[in-house]
Amino acid sequence: AHSIEGHLGRSIREVSPELAGPLDPLIERVFRTGETLRQVDLTVTRRVPWGRSAYLADVYPFAWREGEISGVGLI
């Protein structure tokens, strides 16, 4: 686990590699379309005793530079 400061400036792949695969296409879609994706169901295989975790994710654009999305956030 990382502190909030440990997440800043790091990619999803660095913080939680198991989530990168399912989230990458969603992040790319938000960059491409600018739409907000709400309550997306994600089931992820993790290195934990129970093996799988389920999440609801919101993925949204949050920063713009020169009229283009330059950042995507997720909860």
PyMOL Python script that loads the backbone (N, CA, C, O; Angstrom):
from pymol import cmd

cmd.read_pdbstr("""\
ATOM      1  N   ALA A   1       0.845  -1.189   0.000  1.00  0.00           N
ATOM      2  CA  ALA A   1       0.000   0.000   0.000  1.00  0.00           C
ATOM      3  C   ALA A   1       0.876   1.233   0.000  1.00  0.00           C
ATOM      4  O   ALA A   1       1.957   1.253   0.588  1.00  0.00           O
ATOM      5  N   HIS A   2       0.384   2.266  -0.675  1.00  0.00           N
ATOM      6  CA  HIS A   2       1.100   3.527  -0.785  1.00  0.00           C
ATOM      7  C   HIS A   2       0.317   4.623  -0.093  1.00  0.00           C
ATOM      8  O   HIS A   2      -0.911   4.578  -0.028  1.00  0.00           O
ATOM      9  N   SER A   3       1.032   5.607   0.422  1.00  0.00           N
ATOM     10  CA  SER A   3       0.385   6.800   0.943  1.00  0.00           C
ATOM     11  C   SER A   3      -0.135   7.613  -0.235  1.00  0.00           C
ATOM     12  O   SER A   3       0.184   7.312  -1.386  1.00  0.00           O
ATOM     13  N   ILE A   4      -0.929   8.639   0.041  1.00  0.00           N
ATOM     14  CA  ILE A   4      -1.401   9.527  -1.031  1.00  0.00           C
ATOM     15  C   ILE A   4      -0.202  10.077  -1.786  1.00  0.00           C
ATOM     16  O   ILE A   4      -0.199  10.101  -3.017  1.00  0.00           O
ATOM     17  N   GLU A   5       0.810  10.515  -1.060  1.00  0.00           N
ATOM     18  CA  GLU A   5       2.002  11.055  -1.709  1.00  0.00           C
ATOM     19  C   GLU A   5       2.693   9.999  -2.571  1.00  0.00           C
ATOM     20  O   GLU A   5       3.309  10.328  -3.584  1.00  0.00           O
ATOM     21  N   GLY A   6       2.590   8.735  -2.167  1.00  0.00           N
ATOM     22  CA  GLY A   6       3.190   7.651  -2.935  1.00  0.00           C
ATOM     23  C   GLY A   6       2.480   7.370  -4.247  1.00  0.00           C
ATOM     24  O   GLY A   6       3.045   6.714  -5.122  1.00  0.00           O
ATOM     25  N   HIS A   7       1.245   7.856  -4.405  1.00  0.00           N
ATOM     26  CA  HIS A   7       0.488   7.685  -5.650  1.00  0.00           C
ATOM     27  C   HIS A   7       0.743   8.825  -6.637  1.00  0.00           C
ATOM     28  O   HIS A   7       0.649   8.628  -7.848  1.00  0.00           O
ATOM     29  N   LEU A   8       1.060  10.000  -6.133  1.00  0.00           N
ATOM     30  CA  LEU A   8       1.191  11.177  -6.992  1.00  0.00           C
ATOM     31  C   LEU A   8       2.297  10.989  -8.025  1.00  0.00           C
ATOM     32  O   LEU A   8       3.419  10.602  -7.701  1.00  0.00           O
ATOM     33  N   GLY A   9       1.946  11.274  -9.274  1.00  0.00           N
ATOM     34  CA  GLY A   9       2.912  11.184 -10.352  1.00  0.00           C
ATOM     35  C   GLY A   9       3.214   9.777 -10.823  1.00  0.00           C
ATOM     36  O   GLY A   9       4.076   9.584 -11.680  1.00  0.00           O
ATOM     37  N   ARG A  10       2.528   8.802 -10.286  1.00  0.00           N
ATOM     38  CA  ARG A  10       2.759   7.419 -10.680  1.00  0.00           C
ATOM     39  C   ARG A  10       1.604   6.930 -11.543  1.00  0.00           C
ATOM     40  O   ARG A  10       0.468   7.378 -11.388  1.00  0.00           O
ATOM     41  N   SER A  11       1.898   6.025 -12.437  1.00  0.00           N
ATOM     42  CA  SER A  11       0.860   5.471 -13.310  1.00  0.00           C
ATOM     43  C   SER A  11       0.085   4.383 -12.570  1.00  0.00           C
ATOM     44  O   SER A  11       0.527   3.884 -11.536  1.00  0.00           O
ATOM     45  N   ILE A  12      -1.077   4.024 -13.114  1.00  0.00           N
ATOM     46  CA  ILE A  12      -1.860   2.918 -12.567  1.00  0.00           C
ATOM     47  C   ILE A  12      -1.012   1.648 -12.542  1.00  0.00           C
ATOM     48  O   ILE A  12      -1.045   0.888 -11.575  1.00  0.00           O
ATOM     49  N   ARG A  13      -0.263   1.430 -13.600  1.00  0.00           N
ATOM     50  CA  ARG A  13       0.565   0.222 -13.706  1.00  0.00           C
ATOM     51  C   ARG A  13       1.595   0.157 -12.572  1.00  0.00           C
ATOM     52  O   ARG A  13       1.911  -0.930 -12.089  1.00  0.00           O
ATOM     53  N   GLU A  14       2.119   1.310 -12.147  1.00  0.00           N
ATOM     54  CA  GLU A  14       3.096   1.335 -11.052  1.00  0.00           C
ATOM     55  C   GLU A  14       2.431   1.101  -9.693  1.00  0.00           C
ATOM     56  O   GLU A  14       2.988   0.415  -8.836  1.00  0.00           O
ATOM     57  N   VAL A  15       1.251   1.668  -9.503  1.00  0.00           N
ATOM     58  CA  VAL A  15       0.582   1.595  -8.202  1.00  0.00           C
ATOM     59  C   VAL A  15      -0.157   0.275  -8.033  1.00  0.00           C
ATOM     60  O   VAL A  15      -0.091  -0.339  -6.969  1.00  0.00           O
ATOM     61  N   SER A  16      -0.854  -0.163  -9.063  1.00  0.00           N
ATOM     62  CA  SER A  16      -1.650  -1.388  -8.972  1.00  0.00           C
ATOM     63  C   SER A  16      -1.648  -2.094 -10.327  1.00  0.00           C
ATOM     64  O   SER A  16      -2.578  -1.916 -11.114  1.00  0.00           O
ATOM     65  N   PRO A  17      -0.625  -2.885 -10.606  1.00  0.00           N
ATOM     66  CA  PRO A  17      -0.513  -3.531 -11.921  1.00  0.00           C
ATOM     67  C   PRO A  17      -1.736  -4.355 -12.306  1.00  0.00           C
ATOM     68  O   PRO A  17      -2.070  -4.449 -13.487  1.00  0.00           O
ATOM     69  N   GLU A  18      -2.408  -4.954 -11.320  1.00  0.00           N
ATOM     70  CA  GLU A  18      -3.576  -5.787 -11.621  1.00  0.00           C
ATOM     71  C   GLU A  18      -4.719  -4.969 -12.224  1.00  0.00           C
ATOM     72  O   GLU A  18      -5.510  -5.492 -13.008  1.00  0.00           O
ATOM     73  N   LEU A  19      -4.808  -3.689 -11.861  1.00  0.00           N
ATOM     74  CA  LEU A  19      -5.877  -2.837 -12.370  1.00  0.00           C
ATOM     75  C   LEU A  19      -5.548  -2.210 -13.722  1.00  0.00           C
ATOM     76  O   LEU A  19      -6.448  -1.760 -14.431  1.00  0.00           O
ATOM     77  N   ALA A  20      -4.273  -2.177 -14.081  1.00  0.00           N
ATOM     78  CA  ALA A  20      -3.868  -1.501 -15.313  1.00  0.00           C
ATOM     79  C   ALA A  20      -4.537  -2.096 -16.541  1.00  0.00           C
ATOM     80  O   ALA A  20      -5.031  -1.352 -17.389  1.00  0.00           O
ATOM     81  N   GLY A  21      -4.566  -3.411 -16.656  1.00  0.00           N
ATOM     82  CA  GLY A  21      -5.168  -4.042 -17.839  1.00  0.00           C
ATOM     83  C   GLY A  21      -6.614  -3.647 -18.054  1.00  0.00           C
ATOM     84  O   GLY A  21      -6.965  -3.209 -19.149  1.00  0.00           O
ATOM     85  N   PRO A  22      -7.478  -3.788 -17.038  1.00  0.00           N
ATOM     86  CA  PRO A  22      -8.873  -3.407 -17.222  1.00  0.00           C
ATOM     87  C   PRO A  22      -9.082  -1.892 -17.357  1.00  0.00           C
ATOM     88  O   PRO A  22     -10.015  -1.457 -18.032  1.00  0.00           O
ATOM     89  N   LEU A  23      -8.218  -1.087 -16.719  1.00  0.00           N
ATOM     90  CA  LEU A  23      -8.426   0.359 -16.743  1.00  0.00           C
ATOM     91  C   LEU A  23      -7.840   1.044 -17.971  1.00  0.00           C
ATOM     92  O   LEU A  23      -8.356   2.077 -18.396  1.00  0.00           O
ATOM     93  N   ASP A  24      -6.781   0.499 -18.551  1.00  0.00           N
ATOM     94  CA  ASP A  24      -6.138   1.146 -19.695  1.00  0.00           C
ATOM     95  C   ASP A  24      -7.116   1.511 -20.805  1.00  0.00           C
ATOM     96  O   ASP A  24      -7.086   2.652 -21.266  1.00  0.00           O
ATOM     97  N   PRO A  25      -7.994   0.594 -21.265  1.00  0.00           N
ATOM     98  CA  PRO A  25      -8.920   0.967 -22.343  1.00  0.00           C
ATOM     99  C   PRO A  25      -9.909   2.052 -21.907  1.00  0.00           C
ATOM    100  O   PRO A  25     -10.320   2.878 -22.721  1.00  0.00           O
ATOM    101  N   LEU A  26     -10.289   2.052 -20.632  1.00  0.00           N
ATOM    102  CA  LEU A  26     -11.215   3.080 -20.147  1.00  0.00           C
ATOM    103  C   LEU A  26     -10.541   4.444 -20.120  1.00  0.00           C
ATOM    104  O   LEU A  26     -11.135   5.445 -20.520  1.00  0.00           O
ATOM    105  N   ILE A  27      -9.314   4.479 -19.652  1.00  0.00           N
ATOM    106  CA  ILE A  27      -8.561   5.736 -19.620  1.00  0.00           C
ATOM    107  C   ILE A  27      -8.354   6.263 -21.033  1.00  0.00           C
ATOM    108  O   ILE A  27      -8.534   7.454 -21.284  1.00  0.00           O
ATOM    109  N   GLU A  28      -7.980   5.388 -21.955  1.00  0.00           N
ATOM    110  CA  GLU A  28      -7.798   5.793 -23.355  1.00  0.00           C
ATOM    111  C   GLU A  28      -9.099   6.344 -23.931  1.00  0.00           C
ATOM    112  O   GLU A  28      -9.084   7.328 -24.671  1.00  0.00           O
ATOM    113  N   ARG A  29     -10.224   5.716 -23.595  1.00  0.00           N
ATOM    114  CA  ARG A  29     -11.527   6.178 -24.096  1.00  0.00           C
ATOM    115  C   ARG A  29     -11.843   7.588 -23.595  1.00  0.00           C
ATOM    116  O   ARG A  29     -12.329   8.426 -24.356  1.00  0.00           O
ATOM    117  N   VAL A  30     -11.567   7.848 -22.315  1.00  0.00           N
ATOM    118  CA  VAL A  30     -11.823   9.183 -21.757  1.00  0.00           C
ATOM    119  C   VAL A  30     -10.913  10.213 -22.431  1.00  0.00           C
ATOM    120  O   VAL A  30     -11.370  11.305 -22.766  1.00  0.00           O
ATOM    121  N   PHE A  31      -9.642   9.887 -22.633  1.00  0.00           N
ATOM    122  CA  PHE A  31      -8.749  10.800 -23.352  1.00  0.00           C
ATOM    123  C   PHE A  31      -9.275  11.089 -24.757  1.00  0.00           C
ATOM    124  O   PHE A  31      -9.230  12.229 -25.219  1.00  0.00           O
ATOM    125  N   ARG A  32      -9.775  10.053 -25.436  1.00  0.00           N
ATOM    126  CA  ARG A  32     -10.231  10.183 -26.826  1.00  0.00           C
ATOM    127  C   ARG A  32     -11.548  10.937 -26.941  1.00  0.00           C
ATOM    128  O   ARG A  32     -11.714  11.761 -27.840  1.00  0.00           O
ATOM    129  N   THR A  33     -12.494  10.661 -26.032  1.00  0.00           N
ATOM    130  CA  THR A  33     -13.854  11.196 -26.193  1.00  0.00           C
ATOM    131  C   THR A  33     -14.187  12.344 -25.242  1.00  0.00           C
ATOM    132  O   THR A  33     -15.070  13.149 -25.538  1.00  0.00           O
ATOM    133  N   GLY A  34     -13.500  12.433 -24.113  1.00  0.00           N
ATOM    134  CA  GLY A  34     -13.815  13.447 -23.118  1.00  0.00           C
ATOM    135  C   GLY A  34     -15.003  13.104 -22.243  1.00  0.00           C
ATOM    136  O   GLY A  34     -15.386  13.893 -21.379  1.00  0.00           O
ATOM    137  N   GLU A  35     -15.593  11.935 -22.457  1.00  0.00           N
ATOM    138  CA  GLU A  35     -16.763  11.567 -21.658  1.00  0.00           C
ATOM    139  C   GLU A  35     -16.340  11.049 -20.288  1.00  0.00           C
ATOM    140  O   GLU A  35     -15.223  10.560 -20.117  1.00  0.00           O
ATOM    141  N   THR A  36     -17.236  11.159 -19.322  1.00  0.00           N
ATOM    142  CA  THR A  36     -17.042  10.589 -17.996  1.00  0.00           C
ATOM    143  C   THR A  36     -17.716   9.227 -17.957  1.00  0.00           C
ATOM    144  O   THR A  36     -18.874   9.088 -18.351  1.00  0.00           O
ATOM    145  N   LEU A  37     -16.997   8.234 -17.488  1.00  0.00           N
ATOM    146  CA  LEU A  37     -17.542   6.882 -17.365  1.00  0.00           C
ATOM    147  C   LEU A  37     -17.858   6.652 -15.894  1.00  0.00           C
ATOM    148  O   LEU A  37     -16.975   6.769 -15.045  1.00  0.00           O
ATOM    149  N   ARG A  38     -19.097   6.329 -15.588  1.00  0.00           N
ATOM    150  CA  ARG A  38     -19.532   6.192 -14.197  1.00  0.00           C
ATOM    151  C   ARG A  38     -19.894   4.749 -13.857  1.00  0.00           C
ATOM    152  O   ARG A  38     -20.529   4.042 -14.640  1.00  0.00           O
ATOM    153  N   GLN A  39     -19.479   4.346 -12.695  1.00  0.00           N
ATOM    154  CA  GLN A  39     -19.790   3.044 -12.112  1.00  0.00           C
ATOM    155  C   GLN A  39     -19.550   1.878 -13.079  1.00  0.00           C
ATOM    156  O   GLN A  39     -20.428   1.049 -13.318  1.00  0.00           O
ATOM    157  N   VAL A  40     -18.352   1.847 -13.616  1.00  0.00           N
ATOM    158  CA  VAL A  40     -17.940   0.760 -14.490  1.00  0.00           C
ATOM    159  C   VAL A  40     -17.564  -0.437 -13.606  1.00  0.00           C
ATOM    160  O   VAL A  40     -16.742  -0.305 -12.699  1.00  0.00           O
ATOM    161  N   ASP A  41     -18.161  -1.590 -13.869  1.00  0.00           N
ATOM    162  CA  ASP A  41     -17.847  -2.801 -13.110  1.00  0.00           C
ATOM    163  C   ASP A  41     -16.502  -3.363 -13.551  1.00  0.00           C
ATOM    164  O   ASP A  41     -16.270  -3.581 -14.740  1.00  0.00           O
ATOM    165  N   LEU A  42     -15.619  -3.595 -12.586  1.00  0.00           N
ATOM    166  CA  LEU A  42     -14.331  -4.224 -12.863  1.00  0.00           C
ATOM    167  C   LEU A  42     -14.155  -5.396 -11.914  1.00  0.00           C
ATOM    168  O   LEU A  42     -14.327  -5.253 -10.703  1.00  0.00           O
ATOM    169  N   THR A  43     -13.814  -6.545 -12.455  1.00  0.00           N
ATOM    170  CA  THR A  43     -13.433  -7.682 -11.627  1.00  0.00           C
ATOM    171  C   THR A  43     -11.989  -7.990 -11.975  1.00  0.00           C
ATOM    172  O   THR A  43     -11.650  -8.185 -13.142  1.00  0.00           O
ATOM    173  N   VAL A  44     -11.151  -8.033 -10.967  1.00  0.00           N
ATOM    174  CA  VAL A  44      -9.710  -8.118 -11.180  1.00  0.00           C
ATOM    175  C   VAL A  44      -9.150  -9.297 -10.395  1.00  0.00           C
ATOM    176  O   VAL A  44      -9.488  -9.492  -9.227  1.00  0.00           O
ATOM    177  N   THR A  45      -8.297 -10.076 -11.038  1.00  0.00           N
ATOM    178  CA  THR A  45      -7.578 -11.136 -10.344  1.00  0.00           C
ATOM    179  C   THR A  45      -6.390 -10.490  -9.645  1.00  0.00           C
ATOM    180  O   THR A  45      -5.589  -9.800 -10.275  1.00  0.00           O
ATOM    181  N   ARG A  46      -6.283 -10.718  -8.345  1.00  0.00           N
ATOM    182  CA  ARG A  46      -5.233 -10.090  -7.549  1.00  0.00           C
ATOM    183  C   ARG A  46      -4.448 -11.151  -6.794  1.00  0.00           C
ATOM    184  O   ARG A  46      -4.886 -12.291  -6.642  1.00  0.00           O
ATOM    185  N   ARG A  47      -3.288 -10.746  -6.332  1.00  0.00           N
ATOM    186  CA  ARG A  47      -2.474 -11.634  -5.505  1.00  0.00           C
ATOM    187  C   ARG A  47      -2.925 -11.537  -4.047  1.00  0.00           C
ATOM    188  O   ARG A  47      -2.205 -11.017  -3.195  1.00  0.00           O
ATOM    189  N   VAL A  48      -4.108 -12.039  -3.781  1.00  0.00           N
ATOM    190  CA  VAL A  48      -4.665 -12.072  -2.424  1.00  0.00           C
ATOM    191  C   VAL A  48      -5.258 -13.464  -2.204  1.00  0.00           C
ATOM    192  O   VAL A  48      -5.533 -14.170  -3.174  1.00  0.00           O
ATOM    193  N   PRO A  49      -5.458 -13.865  -0.965  1.00  0.00           N
ATOM    194  CA  PRO A  49      -5.967 -15.229  -0.721  1.00  0.00           C
ATOM    195  C   PRO A  49      -7.276 -15.547  -1.431  1.00  0.00           C
ATOM    196  O   PRO A  49      -7.470 -16.681  -1.869  1.00  0.00           O
ATOM    197  N   TRP A  50      -8.169 -14.587  -1.555  1.00  0.00           N
ATOM    198  CA  TRP A  50      -9.471 -14.852  -2.183  1.00  0.00           C
ATOM    199  C   TRP A  50      -9.406 -14.740  -3.696  1.00  0.00           C
ATOM    200  O   TRP A  50     -10.360 -15.132  -4.367  1.00  0.00           O
ATOM    201  N   GLY A  51      -8.310 -14.217  -4.267  1.00  0.00           N
ATOM    202  CA  GLY A  51      -8.047 -14.294  -5.697  1.00  0.00           C
ATOM    203  C   GLY A  51      -8.667 -13.255  -6.603  1.00  0.00           C
ATOM    204  O   GLY A  51      -8.070 -12.905  -7.621  1.00  0.00           O
ATOM    205  N   ARG A  52      -9.853 -12.743  -6.272  1.00  0.00           N
ATOM    206  CA  ARG A  52     -10.505 -11.779  -7.148  1.00  0.00           C
ATOM    207  C   ARG A  52     -11.087 -10.649  -6.316  1.00  0.00           C
ATOM    208  O   ARG A  52     -11.519 -10.845  -5.180  1.00  0.00           O
ATOM    209  N   SER A  53     -11.087  -9.477  -6.899  1.00  0.00           N
ATOM    210  CA  SER A  53     -11.693  -8.315  -6.258  1.00  0.00           C
ATOM    211  C   SER A  53     -12.609  -7.640  -7.266  1.00  0.00           C
ATOM    212  O   SER A  53     -12.323  -7.629  -8.463  1.00  0.00           O
ATOM    213  N   ALA A  54     -13.700  -7.081  -6.787  1.00  0.00           N
ATOM    214  CA  ALA A  54     -14.638  -6.365  -7.656  1.00  0.00           C
ATOM    215  C   ALA A  54     -14.626  -4.888  -7.271  1.00  0.00           C
ATOM    216  O   ALA A  54     -14.534  -4.539  -6.094  1.00  0.00           O
ATOM    217  N   TYR A  55     -14.720  -4.027  -8.287  1.00  0.00           N
ATOM    218  CA  TYR A  55     -14.689  -2.592  -8.079  1.00  0.00           C
ATOM    219  C   TYR A  55     -15.761  -1.928  -8.929  1.00  0.00           C
ATOM    220  O   TYR A  55     -16.177  -2.472  -9.951  1.00  0.00           O
ATOM    221  N   LEU A  56     -16.200  -0.766  -8.509  1.00  0.00           N
ATOM    222  CA  LEU A  56     -16.960   0.153  -9.343  1.00  0.00           C
ATOM    223  C   LEU A  56     -16.049   1.347  -9.565  1.00  0.00           C
ATOM    224  O   LEU A  56     -15.556   1.928  -8.598  1.00  0.00           O
ATOM    225  N   ALA A  57     -15.817   1.720 -10.794  1.00  0.00           N
ATOM    226  CA  ALA A  57     -14.883   2.802 -11.090  1.00  0.00           C
ATOM    227  C   ALA A  57     -15.589   3.930 -11.822  1.00  0.00           C
ATOM    228  O   ALA A  57     -16.433   3.696 -12.687  1.00  0.00           O
ATOM    229  N   ASP A  58     -15.233   5.154 -11.464  1.00  0.00           N
ATOM    230  CA  ASP A  58     -15.586   6.342 -12.230  1.00  0.00           C
ATOM    231  C   ASP A  58     -14.293   6.850 -12.852  1.00  0.00           C
ATOM    232  O   ASP A  58     -13.294   7.019 -12.154  1.00  0.00           O
ATOM    233  N   VAL A  59     -14.304   7.092 -14.157  1.00  0.00           N
ATOM    234  CA  VAL A  59     -13.123   7.577 -14.862  1.00  0.00           C
ATOM    235  C   VAL A  59     -13.539   8.864 -15.568  1.00  0.00           C
ATOM    236  O   VAL A  59     -14.535   8.884 -16.291  1.00  0.00           O
ATOM    237  N   TYR A  60     -12.773   9.944 -15.360  1.00  0.00           N
ATOM    238  CA  TYR A  60     -13.221  11.251 -15.842  1.00  0.00           C
ATOM    239  C   TYR A  60     -12.036  12.127 -16.258  1.00  0.00           C
ATOM    240  O   TYR A  60     -10.937  12.002 -15.717  1.00  0.00           O
ATOM    241  N   PRO A  61     -12.279  13.022 -17.235  1.00  0.00           N
ATOM    242  CA  PRO A  61     -11.241  13.990 -17.597  1.00  0.00           C
ATOM    243  C   PRO A  61     -11.169  15.065 -16.511  1.00  0.00           C
ATOM    244  O   PRO A  61     -12.201  15.467 -15.973  1.00  0.00           O
ATOM    245  N   PHE A  62      -9.964  15.533 -16.184  1.00  0.00           N
ATOM    246  CA  PHE A  62      -9.894  16.578 -15.171  1.00  0.00           C
ATOM    247  C   PHE A  62      -8.911  17.689 -15.475  1.00  0.00           C
ATOM    248  O   PHE A  62      -8.865  18.673 -14.736  1.00  0.00           O
ATOM    249  N   ALA A  63      -8.144  17.575 -16.503  1.00  0.00           N
ATOM    250  CA  ALA A  63      -7.201  18.645 -16.825  1.00  0.00           C
ATOM    251  C   ALA A  63      -7.164  18.842 -18.336  1.00  0.00           C
ATOM    252  O   ALA A  63      -7.231  17.886 -19.109  1.00  0.00           O
ATOM    253  N   TRP A  64      -7.059  20.083 -18.727  1.00  0.00           N
ATOM    254  CA  TRP A  64      -6.995  20.405 -20.142  1.00  0.00           C
ATOM    255  C   TRP A  64      -5.786  21.298 -20.388  1.00  0.00           C
ATOM    256  O   TRP A  64      -5.463  22.161 -19.572  1.00  0.00           O
ATOM    257  N   ARG A  65      -5.129  21.085 -21.505  1.00  0.00           N
ATOM    258  CA  ARG A  65      -4.015  21.919 -21.927  1.00  0.00           C
ATOM    259  C   ARG A  65      -4.221  22.222 -23.396  1.00  0.00           C
ATOM    260  O   ARG A  65      -4.317  21.321 -24.229  1.00  0.00           O
ATOM    261  N   GLU A  66      -4.285  23.495 -23.692  1.00  0.00           N
ATOM    262  CA  GLU A  66      -4.468  23.940 -25.078  1.00  0.00           C
ATOM    263  C   GLU A  66      -5.665  23.265 -25.734  1.00  0.00           C
ATOM    264  O   GLU A  66      -5.595  22.844 -26.889  1.00  0.00           O
ATOM    265  N   GLY A  67      -6.767  23.165 -24.989  1.00  0.00           N
ATOM    266  CA  GLY A  67      -8.002  22.618 -25.533  1.00  0.00           C
ATOM    267  C   GLY A  67      -8.092  21.105 -25.584  1.00  0.00           C
ATOM    268  O   GLY A  67      -9.101  20.568 -26.039  1.00  0.00           O
ATOM    269  N   GLU A  68      -7.064  20.406 -25.131  1.00  0.00           N
ATOM    270  CA  GLU A  68      -7.085  18.950 -25.147  1.00  0.00           C
ATOM    271  C   GLU A  68      -6.969  18.409 -23.727  1.00  0.00           C
ATOM    272  O   GLU A  68      -6.363  19.040 -22.862  1.00  0.00           O
ATOM    273  N   ILE A  69      -7.551  17.243 -23.494  1.00  0.00           N
ATOM    274  CA  ILE A  69      -7.473  16.613 -22.184  1.00  0.00           C
ATOM    275  C   ILE A  69      -6.034  16.222 -21.917  1.00  0.00           C
ATOM    276  O   ILE A  69      -5.399  15.565 -22.742  1.00  0.00           O
ATOM    277  N   SER A  70      -5.517  16.624 -20.761  1.00  0.00           N
ATOM    278  CA  SER A  70      -4.141  16.287 -20.422  1.00  0.00           C
ATOM    279  C   SER A  70      -4.058  15.442 -19.151  1.00  0.00           C
ATOM    280  O   SER A  70      -2.968  15.074 -18.714  1.00  0.00           O
ATOM    281  N   GLY A  71      -5.217  15.138 -18.560  1.00  0.00           N
ATOM    282  CA  GLY A  71      -5.215  14.308 -17.368  1.00  0.00           C
ATOM    283  C   GLY A  71      -6.534  13.605 -17.194  1.00  0.00           C
ATOM    284  O   GLY A  71      -7.589  14.139 -17.535  1.00  0.00           O
ATOM    285  N   VAL A  72      -6.470  12.411 -16.665  1.00  0.00           N
ATOM    286  CA  VAL A  72      -7.655  11.603 -16.384  1.00  0.00           C
ATOM    287  C   VAL A  72      -7.573  11.167 -14.932  1.00  0.00           C
ATOM    288  O   VAL A  72      -6.520  10.745 -14.455  1.00  0.00           O
ATOM    289  N   GLY A  73      -8.708  11.273 -14.231  1.00  0.00           N
ATOM    290  CA  GLY A  73      -8.771  10.827 -12.854  1.00  0.00           C
ATOM    291  C   GLY A  73      -9.681   9.630 -12.734  1.00  0.00           C
ATOM    292  O   GLY A  73     -10.503   9.363 -13.611  1.00  0.00           O
ATOM    293  N   LEU A  74      -9.525   8.911 -11.635  1.00  0.00           N
ATOM    294  CA  LEU A  74     -10.434   7.805 -11.401  1.00  0.00           C
ATOM    295  C   LEU A  74     -10.625   7.591  -9.920  1.00  0.00           C
ATOM    296  O   LEU A  74      -9.746   7.841  -9.096  1.00  0.00           O
ATOM    297  N   ILE A  75     -11.807   7.122  -9.625  1.00  0.00           N
ATOM    298  CA  ILE A  75     -12.178   6.798  -8.247  1.00  0.00           C
ATOM    299  C   ILE A  75     -12.650   5.361  -8.249  1.00  0.00           C
ATOM    300  O   ILE A  75     -13.025   4.833  -7.202  1.00  0.00           O
TER     301      ILE A  75
END
""", "prot")
cmd.dss("prot")
cmd.show_as("cartoon", "prot")
cmd.util.cbc("prot")
cmd.orient("prot")
